[in-house]
């Protein structure tokens, strides 16, 4: 197994996030099996690729069939350009007007949905001679950003006639792809626009990850995010296909201390765990400041030597403890907190009543990332 460490992180720590590039590639190949031939695939790499490290995984994604990248800001697009990624990039969120020139000069497309955006594009073209690349963002019911669907046709025609920009696409975002009735309301609004414009030469995209698996919608590109990383979004009761995925992200830490405690002794702040028998306690240097929620305290497990061990006591800022039971272990041995089979992000999300997306993003704070195949 080959380990590759990023050069721009501090690795002087006995804990790390492990990213399996082979699993990443296999997930993309599996997902593409269900995408109609001819439809492009935009891979969402916002939030530093959901905590996986966009700069390091981008080449694997391209080699596996991703056509384009979606980011949330111009800065995220620049992160990819800075490592010589030449593939098309789209900022799917809103950008400030003062960032239009930076986007244009770095060949980064972005969303437009108001008059200020068009004025800024014109100003940049007149000043630099560069035509900004844009996708019109429609608001069909998410009520976050975008031009309202009923105003969409007129706005799109205005964009099409603007000779100071490059009009590349139209898109919207589903608020509840897992709810067929709600999704259909947005699809109907989408169709009311798309069926009344000239789509020739444009990228037309509405399907997020869940919608890619569940619905046949008029489009020529899909936007896939969380499932590239081996995790499923909420899906409706009926869907077209569900690819076999492998969780790409793992989490590991080396034991820094082992000691014995006796019945009646507590572990960690507030003694939320009290031993009822002699207990061997192992400590690893991972805590809530590394992205492992304190709400998981006394509720999760680790793996060592192929056996599960329970996490005990409150998770602290920088450390957490485990009950080793009768397992033979030494300082320096590795405890696995997350893997693709037994210790999943979905299990943590269920405990915390949140979504797996949030948890992958949390683990980017302090932990170095190690890339393996």
Phi, psi and omega in degrees: 000132182259126178260136177232122180257141172294145183274346187257023176232155177281119182252014178276059182208138181274048177203145183200156169268132182250124182250120182266104183292331178295318178295321177303311180298317181296323178297316181297316179299318178297316181297318183294339177299332182261359180268128181307142179302135179099341176278134177280163180235119173264125178264124180280122180235025178291166184054044181054049180058050179054037178087001184270346179096089187298321183296323184279331186262351187300317182295321176297320179295317179296317181294339183263359173119003175285135185264336191203157180244143175247128180234171183258350182206164176298322179302319178294325175294320178296326177303321179286317178298327182292342176250028171068027172282119184258355182296158177300141179230136177235128170278111184278346176265188178275145174241150176291151183298331180287352179264358183299317182296319178298317178298314184295316183287346178250016175057044178248119178283156181211168183278139172234145180200013175210175183291326180299323178298317182292321177298317179296320178297318179296318180298318180295318180297316181294330182274326188244341185080004180261130176271115178298144175272132184223151168239132176283128177263120176265140172259106181257007179148352176290329180055048178241290172221164176124159174279136183299143186305320182293343177256002189295315184299313181296318181293317180298320178296323178295319178294318181299324183279348183286113183277005182256010177215167176251111183275112187252334186191172175226138180207165174214176183226133180278132181280331185214068181297337181281353179247101187306318182294316179293319179298321183295326178301318180287323178298320179297318178294320177301311181297325181296335177270308187298326180284354182240018175228163174275112182266003182302125178082000182259151169273122184244115186217131180229333189279116168278192185302307183298318181292330176299321181279336194252330191232149169260110185232148180297109181191167175232011175208144175246153178246112183248130181242268194302327185285341171302327183267010172090017181236150183261143168279174170294133181244153175290167181303325178241136179214163184286319180198160178223105184293155175278118187243156175237127177301124185278329187266130171240167179218128184220152175211148178268144179294128178258343181199144172228130176210166181260142170235167189239162181309133180095346179274144181257165180236131172071183183301138176067003178047053177288346170241128176235127183292137174252007178199167175303131188225134174266122186252128175249139180247138173234154186272059175227131181217193184289338175289345175269356177109002178265109189302140174299336179293350177272356184306132178066014185234355184239172182231159169240175177234134173217132182052037177078008182237146179281141173228146185271138173284136184231147179079165179295135172293128183262181184303320188237354188213160171213161186238154180226149173273112182284345183059227181258017181284134176284127181207157180228158172304133183101342176291152185267132169253127178266128178261329180224135171210178187279349185250303192258331187235091191256155174296329178297323179294322176293317181299321179296319179298319186270358181057047178224195182247154183299329179307313184298322186287323177296323181291329181294329190280010180264359191294302186233344188279133173294153177252133177245128184257129183229159169234000000 
